Amino acid sequence: MDSRPPALAALRSRVIRAAMENSPDGVLADDAAREAREAAAVVDARHDTKAAWVLGMFHWLRYCALPDGDDLEDYQAAVRFLTPVYDADPEVVPALLRERFEQARKHEGPPPRIP
C-alpha cells in the first residue's frame, strides 16, 4: 500500500499534465500551491527521491512560467527538492538545472543561484 499523501499524487498528476500539454496552467493554480505545501509538510524529500522529484519539478515548472521577479521562491524550492534527485540520478533533473548543479560541484560551491 502506498503511504504517500493524496496531495503528492495530485501534484504528480499536475506535473505530468503540464509537461505533456506544454502548459503551466495546472501548476500555477492556487490549489496546486496548497497541494505542494501539504505534500512538502509530510514527505521526507531528502530520502524519498520520487517525492522530491514531484515537488522539485512542480517548483521548476512554476519557475519557468512565472515572470522574472515572481519566480525566486520557486527556483529556490526546485533547487532544494531536486538536489537529492540529482545526487541519485542526474539525468532526471532538467538540463538547465543539471548544468548549474554540475558547475557548482566543479567549483565545490554552494547550490546554484539565479544568474
TARA-V732094 format. One record per residue. N is the residue number from 0. OMEGA is omega in whole degrees, 0 to 359 (NA if undefined). NEAR is the number of other ideal C-beta (glycine too) atoms within 10 Angstrom. D_CENTER is the distance of its C-alpha to the mean C-alpha in Angstrom with 2 decimals. Layout:
BEGIN
n:N omega:OMEGA near:NEAR d_center:D_CENTER
n:N omega:OMEGA near:NEAR d_center:D_CENTER
END
This chain:
BEGIN
n:0 omega:181 near:2 d_center:24.68
n:1 omega:182 near:6 d_center:20.92
n:2 omega:179 near:6 d_center:20.36
n:3 omega:182 near:15 d_center:16.76
n:4 omega:179 near:17 d_center:16.72
n:5 omega:180 near:10 d_center:17.33
n:6 omega:179 near:20 d_center:14.56
n:7 omega:178 near:23 d_center:12.02
n:8 omega:178 near:14 d_center:14.13
n:9 omega:180 near:19 d_center:14.29
n:10 omega:178 near:26 d_center:10.58
n:11 omega:178 near:20 d_center:10.51
n:12 omega:179 near:13 d_center:13.48
n:13 omega:181 near:24 d_center:12.06
n:14 omega:180 near:22 d_center:9.27
n:15 omega:180 near:13 d_center:12.18
n:16 omega:180 near:13 d_center:14.60
n:17 omega:180 near:22 d_center:12.86
n:18 omega:182 near:13 d_center:12.67
n:19 omega:182 near:8 d_center:16.20
n:20 omega:183 near:10 d_center:17.72
n:21 omega:181 near:6 d_center:16.18
n:22 omega:181 near:13 d_center:15.96
n:23 omega:187 near:18 d_center:13.37
n:24 omega:183 near:12 d_center:15.82
n:25 omega:181 near:19 d_center:14.24
n:26 omega:179 near:27 d_center:10.91
n:27 omega:181 near:15 d_center:13.21
n:28 omega:180 near:12 d_center:15.59
n:29 omega:181 near:7 d_center:16.56
n:30 omega:176 near:11 d_center:16.46
n:31 omega:178 near:22 d_center:12.80
n:32 omega:177 near:16 d_center:12.09
n:33 omega:178 near:13 d_center:14.61
n:34 omega:180 near:23 d_center:13.13
n:35 omega:178 near:24 d_center:9.79
n:36 omega:180 near:10 d_center:12.22
n:37 omega:180 near:16 d_center:14.40
n:38 omega:182 near:23 d_center:12.07
n:39 omega:181 near:21 d_center:10.77
n:40 omega:186 near:9 d_center:14.50
n:41 omega:178 near:12 d_center:15.72
n:42 omega:175 near:21 d_center:13.58
n:43 omega:186 near:9 d_center:13.88
n:44 omega:178 near:21 d_center:10.53
n:45 omega:183 near:13 d_center:12.66
n:46 omega:178 near:9 d_center:14.83
n:47 omega:186 near:15 d_center:13.10
n:48 omega:176 near:19 d_center:10.91
n:49 omega:177 near:14 d_center:10.72
n:50 omega:179 near:24 d_center:9.37
n:51 omega:178 near:24 d_center:6.94
n:52 omega:180 near:22 d_center:5.86
n:53 omega:181 near:27 d_center:5.95
n:54 omega:180 near:26 d_center:4.28
n:55 omega:179 near:27 d_center:1.24
n:56 omega:175 near:25 d_center:3.10
n:57 omega:181 near:28 d_center:4.56
n:58 omega:178 near:26 d_center:4.22
n:59 omega:180 near:24 d_center:4.83
n:60 omega:176 near:23 d_center:7.39
n:61 omega:178 near:23 d_center:8.70
n:62 omega:181 near:23 d_center:9.16
n:63 omega:185 near:16 d_center:10.99
n:64 omega:184 near:16 d_center:13.00
n:65 omega:177 near:17 d_center:14.09
n:66 omega:176 near:6 d_center:17.23
n:67 omega:180 near:7 d_center:17.59
n:68 omega:178 near:6 d_center:18.11
n:69 omega:191 near:11 d_center:16.03
n:70 omega:187 near:17 d_center:12.63
n:71 omega:181 near:13 d_center:12.83
n:72 omega:179 near:12 d_center:11.27
n:73 omega:177 near:21 d_center:8.01
n:74 omega:181 near:19 d_center:8.29
n:75 omega:178 near:15 d_center:9.26
n:76 omega:178 near:19 d_center:6.62
n:77 omega:179 near:24 d_center:3.99
n:78 omega:182 near:23 d_center:7.18
n:79 omega:183 near:17 d_center:8.03
n:80 omega:184 near:25 d_center:5.69
n:81 omega:177 near:27 d_center:5.92
n:82 omega:178 near:19 d_center:9.54
n:83 omega:177 near:19 d_center:11.04
n:84 omega:178 near:24 d_center:9.67
n:85 omega:180 near:22 d_center:11.33
n:86 omega:182 near:14 d_center:14.28
n:87 omega:185 near:13 d_center:14.75
n:88 omega:184 near:11 d_center:14.26
n:89 omega:185 near:14 d_center:13.51
n:90 omega:181 near:7 d_center:14.24
n:91 omega:176 near:14 d_center:11.16
n:92 omega:179 near:24 d_center:8.98
n:93 omega:187 near:16 d_center:9.58
n:94 omega:182 near:8 d_center:13.11
n:95 omega:180 near:11 d_center:13.06
n:96 omega:177 near:21 d_center:10.55
n:97 omega:178 near:17 d_center:12.43
n:98 omega:179 near:12 d_center:15.59
n:99 omega:176 near:19 d_center:14.72
n:100 omega:181 near:20 d_center:14.03
n:101 omega:178 near:14 d_center:17.32
n:102 omega:180 near:11 d_center:19.17
n:103 omega:181 near:15 d_center:18.29
n:104 omega:178 near:14 d_center:19.33
n:105 omega:182 near:8 d_center:22.50
n:106 omega:181 near:8 d_center:23.45
n:107 omega:181 near:6 d_center:22.32
n:108 omega:178 near:10 d_center:20.86
n:109 omega:177 near:8 d_center:18.13
n:110 omega:183 near:14 d_center:14.44
n:111 omega:179 near:19 d_center:14.19
n:112 omega:176 near:12 d_center:14.99
n:113 omega:180 near:11 d_center:15.14
n:114 omega:NA near:4 d_center:18.37
END
